[in-house]
């Protein structure tokens, strides 16, 4: 399920810009600070953060990355990304 974010937001790892966020769950999707995302280009796990201009992607901290990787849904999404793009996803942290 996809939601238009209303602005182009770059991945802090590779710079890929997107204005769409996908999620697993019921519609209507309402992206909010703290939600996780995966960059379609590099596979980096990202978090949405609210700043003065609105939502933006940021890298997770080491502890956030550990929590994200412990989530079976996140692991399934990463496995799907690897299957689709045949690459190893990025795992940078802030």
GUTOR-106332 format. One record per residue: x, y, z of N, C-alpha, C, O, CB in turn. Coordinates in nm, 3 decimals, padded with zeros to 5 digits. Glycine has a CB too. Layout:
      nu      nv      nw     cau     cav     caw      cu      cv      cw      ou      ov      ow     cbu     cbv     cbw
       X       Y       Z       X       Y       Z       X       Y       Z       X       Y       Z       X       Y       Z
...
! end
This chain:
      nu      nv      nw     cau     cav     caw      cu      cv      cw      ou      ov      ow     cbu     cbv     cbw
  00.083 -00.116  00.000  00.000  00.000  00.000  00.089  00.123  00.000  00.188  00.128  00.072 -00.095 -00.001  00.120
  00.054  00.221 -00.079  00.139  00.338 -00.095  00.070  00.465 -00.051 -00.052  00.479 -00.061  00.183  00.351 -00.238
  00.151  00.557 -00.002  00.104  00.689  00.037  00.196  00.793 -00.025  00.318  00.780 -00.018  00.099  00.703  00.193
  00.138  00.895 -00.085  00.216  01.008 -00.135  00.255  01.095 -00.017  00.170  01.133  00.064  00.135  01.090 -00.240
  00.383  01.127 -00.006  00.433  01.205  00.106  00.423  01.356  00.083  00.438  01.434  00.177  00.576  01.169  00.133
  00.397  01.397 -00.040  00.379  01.538 -00.068  00.505  01.614 -00.102  00.498  01.730 -00.141  00.315  01.602  00.046
  00.621  01.552 -00.088  00.747  01.616 -00.124  00.850  01.507 -00.152  00.836  01.394 -00.103  00.796  01.713 -00.012
  00.951  01.539 -00.229  01.060  01.446 -00.254  01.151  01.444 -00.132  01.196  01.548 -00.085  01.139  01.484 -00.381
  01.179  01.324 -00.082  01.267  01.310  00.034  01.383  01.220 -00.005  01.361  01.110 -00.056  01.189  01.253  00.158
  01.508  01.264  00.020  01.623  01.183 -00.017  01.659  01.080  00.089  01.640  01.102  00.209  01.742  01.273 -00.044
  01.712  00.968  00.043  01.772  00.869  00.133  01.904  00.929  00.181  01.984  00.975  00.099  01.794  00.729  00.060
  01.930  00.930  00.312  02.055  00.987  00.361  02.179  00.904  00.325  02.291  00.951  00.340  02.048  01.002  00.509
  02.159  00.781  00.277  02.272  00.696  00.239  02.310  00.714  00.093  02.427  00.739  00.062  02.239  00.551  00.266
  02.213  00.701  00.002  02.246  00.701 -00.141  02.192  00.822 -00.216  02.228  00.844 -00.332  02.193  00.576 -00.205
  02.105  00.902 -00.152  02.049  01.020 -00.216  01.927  00.995 -00.302  01.870  01.090 -00.356  02.152  01.083 -00.298
  01.885  00.869 -00.316  01.764  00.839 -00.394  01.648  00.917 -00.337  01.623  00.914 -00.217  01.734  00.687 -00.394
  01.576  00.986 -00.424  01.464  01.071 -00.381  01.331  01.006 -00.416  01.310  00.959 -00.527  01.474  01.211 -00.445
  01.241  01.004 -00.319  01.109  00.946 -00.340  01.003  01.035 -00.276  01.029  01.106 -00.179  01.103  00.803 -00.282
  00.884  01.029 -00.332  00.772  01.100 -00.270  00.663  01.002 -00.229  00.549  01.041 -00.202  00.715  01.206 -00.366
  00.699  00.873 -00.223  00.603  00.768 -00.192  00.656  00.682 -00.079  00.775  00.651 -00.075  00.572  00.682 -00.317
  00.571  00.645  00.012  00.606  00.556  00.121  00.512  00.437  00.114  00.392  00.454  00.092  00.598  00.629  00.259
  00.564  00.319  00.134  00.482  00.197  00.135  00.480  00.142  00.277  00.574  00.162  00.354  00.536  00.091  00.035
  00.374  00.073  00.309  00.363  00.016  00.443  00.284 -00.113  00.439  00.210 -00.142  00.345  00.296  00.116  00.540
  00.304 -00.189  00.544  00.226 -00.310  00.564  00.120 -00.275  00.667  00.152 -00.241  00.781  00.315 -00.433  00.611
 -00.006 -00.281  00.628 -00.112 -00.248  00.721 -00.233 -00.193  00.648 -00.235 -00.184  00.525 -00.063 -00.148  00.823
 -00.333 -00.157  00.726 -00.458 -00.110  00.666 -00.445  00.031  00.609 -00.360  00.110  00.652 -00.570 -00.113  00.769
 -00.529  00.062  00.512 -00.536  00.196  00.456 -00.647  00.270  00.529 -00.736  00.203  00.581 -00.561  00.193  00.300
 -00.648  00.401  00.537 -00.549  00.488  00.475 -00.421  00.492  00.559 -00.425  00.494  00.682 -00.606  00.629  00.457
 -00.311  00.494  00.489 -00.180  00.499  00.552 -00.151  00.641  00.597 -00.169  00.735  00.519 -00.070  00.448  00.456
 -00.107  00.659  00.717 -00.069  00.790  00.769  00.073  00.780  00.824  00.092  00.743  00.939 -00.169  00.839  00.879
  00.172  00.814  00.741  00.311  00.808  00.786  00.332  00.908  00.898  00.279  01.019  00.895  00.408  00.836  00.669
  00.412  00.866  00.997  00.439  00.953  01.110  00.581  00.931  01.159  00.645  00.831  01.125  00.338  00.928  01.224
  00.629  01.025  01.238  00.764  01.015  01.295  00.777  00.881  01.369  00.688  00.839  01.442  00.792  01.134  01.392
  00.890  00.816  01.348  00.916  00.688  01.411  00.887  00.568  01.323  00.933  00.457  01.352  00.837  00.676  01.535
  00.811  00.588  01.214  00.783  00.478  01.122  00.911  00.439  01.048  00.994  00.524  01.016  00.672  00.517  01.022
  00.924  00.311  01.020  01.041  00.259  00.948  01.011  00.252  00.798  00.896  00.239  00.756  01.081  00.121  01.001
  01.117  00.261  00.719  01.107  00.251  00.574  01.234  00.185  00.522  01.333  00.174  00.595  01.084  00.391  00.509
  01.231  00.143  00.398  01.348  00.085  00.332  01.368  00.159  00.200  01.274  00.172  00.122  01.332 -00.071  00.309
  01.489  00.207  00.176  01.518  00.274  00.050  01.513  00.171 -00.063  01.574  00.065 -00.054  01.657  00.343  00.053
  01.439  00.204 -00.170  01.428  00.112 -00.282  01.558  00.096 -00.359  01.581 -00.009 -00.418  01.320  00.158 -00.376
  01.644  00.198 -00.359  01.769  00.188 -00.434  01.877  00.110 -00.358  01.936  00.017 -00.414  01.820  00.327 -00.467
  01.903  00.147 -00.231  02.017  00.086 -00.161  01.977 -00.013 -00.052  02.063 -00.085  00.000  02.101  00.194 -00.100
  01.848 -00.020 -00.016  01.803 -00.114  00.086  01.829 -00.070  00.228  01.812 -00.148  00.322  01.867 -00.245  00.063
  01.872  00.054  00.247  01.899  00.106  00.381  01.770  00.112  00.462  01.668  00.160  00.413  01.965  00.244  00.374
  01.776  00.065  00.585  01.665  00.084  00.677  01.667  00.230  00.721  01.771  00.283  00.759  01.674 -00.013  00.799
  01.551  00.294  00.717  01.539  00.435  00.751  01.426  00.456  00.849  01.335  00.373  00.860  01.517  00.520  00.625
  01.432  00.566  00.920  01.322  00.607  01.007  01.272  00.743  00.962  01.350  00.826  00.917  01.366  00.610  01.156
  01.142  00.764  00.975  01.086  00.896  00.948  01.100  00.980  01.074  01.077  00.933  01.186  00.936  00.886  00.904
  01.139  01.105  01.053  01.158  01.198  01.164  01.088  01.328  01.129  01.089  01.370  01.014  01.311  01.222  01.193
  01.028  01.391  01.227  00.962  01.519  01.208  01.059  01.630  01.246  01.110  01.633  01.358  00.831  01.528  01.290
  01.084  01.721  01.151  01.167  01.837  01.181  01.086  01.963  01.152  00.964  01.955  01.135  01.300  01.836  01.099
  01.150  02.077  01.146  01.078  02.204  01.128  01.002  02.213  00.996  00.903  02.286  00.988  01.174  02.318  01.136
  01.047  02.140  00.893  00.980  02.147  00.763  00.891  02.028  00.735  00.831  02.021  00.627  01.082  02.158  00.655
  00.879  01.936  00.826  00.795  01.819  00.805  00.872  01.689  00.822  00.977  01.685  00.885  00.733  01.824  00.669
  00.818  01.584  00.763  00.882  01.452  00.773  01.005  01.445  00.685  01.010  01.506  00.578  00.783  01.342  00.735
  01.104  01.370  00.731  01.223  01.342  00.652  01.277  01.206  00.695  01.249  01.159  00.805  01.332  01.454  00.670
  01.356  01.144  00.606  01.420  01.017  00.639  01.548  01.044  00.715  01.619  01.141  00.688  01.448  00.935  00.511
  01.578  00.956  00.811  01.706  00.961  00.880  01.755  00.819  00.903  01.678  00.723  00.900  01.695  01.038  01.014
  01.886  00.807  00.927  01.944  00.678  00.959  01.907  00.640  01.102  01.897  00.728  01.189  02.097  00.679  00.941
  01.886  00.513  01.128  01.860  00.471  01.266  01.988  00.472  01.348  02.098  00.458  01.293  01.796  00.331  01.269
  01.974  00.488  01.478  02.089  00.472  01.567  02.121  00.322  01.574  02.045  00.239  01.522  02.061  00.531  01.710
  02.231  00.288  01.636  02.268  00.146  01.650  02.159  00.071  01.725  02.120 -00.039  01.684  02.405  00.132  01.723
  02.110  00.127  01.834  02.005  00.059  01.912  01.876  00.046  01.834  01.809 -00.057  01.841  01.979  00.134  02.042
  01.840  00.149  01.758  01.720  00.141  01.674  01.736  00.035  01.567  01.642 -00.038  01.537  01.689  00.277  01.610
  01.856  00.025  01.508  01.881 -00.076  01.406  01.869 -00.216  01.464  01.814 -00.306  01.399  02.020 -00.056  01.345
  01.919 -00.237  01.584  01.906 -00.367  01.651  01.759 -00.400  01.670  01.717 -00.512  01.643  01.980 -00.367  01.788
  01.679 -00.303  01.717  01.535 -00.325  01.735  01.466 -00.355  01.603  01.383 -00.446  01.595  01.470 -00.203  01.801
  01.500 -00.279  01.498  01.439 -00.301  01.367  01.471 -00.440  01.315  01.383 -00.509  01.263  01.487 -00.196  01.266
  01.596 -00.483  01.329  01.637 -00.613  01.276  01.578 -00.728  01.357  01.577 -00.842  01.309  01.789 -00.624  01.273
  01.530 -00.702  01.477  01.465 -00.806  01.558  01.319 -00.825  01.520  01.255 -00.920  01.565  01.476 -00.772  01.707
  01.266 -00.735  01.438  01.126 -00.740  01.396  01.114 -00.834  01.276  01.173 -00.808  01.172  01.073 -00.597  01.361
  01.037 -00.944  01.288  01.025 -01.040  01.178  00.969 -00.978  01.050  01.007 -01.020  00.940  00.938 -01.156  01.220
  00.879 -00.881  01.062  00.823 -00.816  00.942  00.931 -00.740  00.868  00.938 -00.746  00.745  00.707 -00.722  00.981
  01.015 -00.668  00.941  01.126 -00.593  00.879  01.220 -00.691  00.810  01.264 -00.665  00.698  01.203 -00.509  00.985
  01.251 -00.801  00.874  01.341 -00.901  00.814  01.281 -00.957  00.685  01.353 -00.978  00.587  01.370 -01.015  00.913
  01.150 -00.983  00.683  01.085 -01.033  00.562  01.091 -00.929  00.451  01.115 -00.964  00.335  00.938 -01.071  00.591
  01.070 -00.802  00.485  01.078 -00.696  00.384  01.219 -00.684  00.328  01.237 -00.666  00.207  01.033 -00.562  00.444
  01.320 -00.694  00.415  01.459 -00.690  00.367  01.489 -00.809  00.276  01.557 -00.794  00.174  01.557 -00.687  00.485
  01.441 -00.926  00.313  01.461 -01.045  00.229  01.394 -01.026  00.093  01.449 -01.067 -00.010  01.405 -01.171  00.299
  01.276 -00.965  00.091  01.208 -00.937 -00.035  01.288 -00.840 -00.119  01.299 -00.856 -00.241  01.067 -00.882 -00.011
  01.345 -00.737 -00.055  01.428 -00.639 -00.126  01.550 -00.708 -00.188  01.584 -00.684 -00.304  01.472 -00.525 -00.031
  01.615 -00.794 -00.110  01.731 -00.867 -00.160  01.692 -00.955 -00.278  01.764 -00.961 -00.377  01.795 -00.953 -00.048
  01.578 -01.024 -00.269  01.532 -01.109 -00.379  01.504 -01.028 -00.505  01.535 -01.072 -00.616  01.406 -01.184 -00.338
  01.446 -00.910 -00.487  01.410 -00.827 -00.602  01.532 -00.763 -00.668  01.538 -00.751 -00.790  01.313 -00.719 -00.560
  01.630 -00.721 -00.587  01.742 -00.645 -00.641  01.874 -00.722 -00.642  01.973 -00.674 -00.698  01.759 -00.520 -00.563
  01.878 -00.841 -00.581  01.995 -00.928 -00.582  02.120 -00.857 -00.531  02.229 -00.872 -00.587  02.019 -00.979 -00.723
  02.103 -00.779 -00.422  02.215 -00.710 -00.361  02.202 -00.719 -00.210  02.096 -00.756 -00.158  02.222 -00.561 -00.407
  02.308 -00.685 -00.140  02.305 -00.677  00.005  02.264 -00.536  00.045  02.323 -00.439 -00.003  02.442 -00.715  00.066
  02.163 -00.522  00.133  02.120 -00.388  00.173  02.225 -00.318  00.259  02.309 -00.382  00.322  01.989 -00.396  00.250
  02.219 -00.186  00.260  02.306 -00.104  00.344  02.265 -00.122  00.490  02.149 -00.154  00.519  02.298  00.047  00.303
  02.358 -00.102  00.581  02.325 -00.110  00.725  02.397  00.001  00.801  02.453 -00.023  00.908  02.365 -00.249  00.782
  02.396  00.120  00.747  02.460  00.234  00.815  02.372  00.280  00.931  02.251  00.259  00.933  02.485  00.352  00.716
  02.438  00.343  01.027  02.366  00.402  01.140  02.409  00.547  01.156  02.513  00.589  01.106  02.391  00.322  01.269
  02.327  00.621  01.227  02.357  00.763  01.252  02.466  00.777  01.355  02.504  00.889  01.389  02.232  00.838  01.298
! end
